[in-house]
């Protein structure tokens, strides 16, 4: 008989069953058709999942923007310079890139005046800080690189970057709050 595919089975009398099946090339052709059909469905479901993931990510970003806006409204004013120094562990996924995105989102809020934004988070077994400045803060002589290096010394880490955006990291997770409070 070789390859076969049962199509149907039914009762024709008490204790007697009828089995309808394809065998040989017809069975093989049926398998190929079904595999093709399932592959098409799988591709369709993968596309739907990707679209939903994009939608979820967009909603997550919007929630974060609103949360960051609330935090920006609570910024300290020190001699005309707005200062935000926040631990955002738990608000973001545990990847360093999201800290930079957070700083950029907060920077947009302060586009008309000088501001220093420092965010920190515990990511896996490490603590990370990112410092960003608005253009106006840079123009009055502030440097994110100098700020982050001083903070990195507090939590026994290393850091650096450029005038507008700098990062620091350490394995001393317990000192993150101390560095943010400095």
Secondary structure, DSSP 8 states (H G I E B T S, - for coil): --SEEEEEEEEEETTEEEEEEEETHHHHHHHHHHHHHHHHHHHHHHHHHHHHHHHHHHHHHHHHHHHHHHHHHT-EEETTEEEEEEE-BTTB-S-HHHHHHHHHHHHHHTTTS-EEEEEEEEETTEEEEEEEE-HHHHHTT--HHHHHHHHHHHTT-EEEE-SSEEEEEES-GGGHHHHHH-
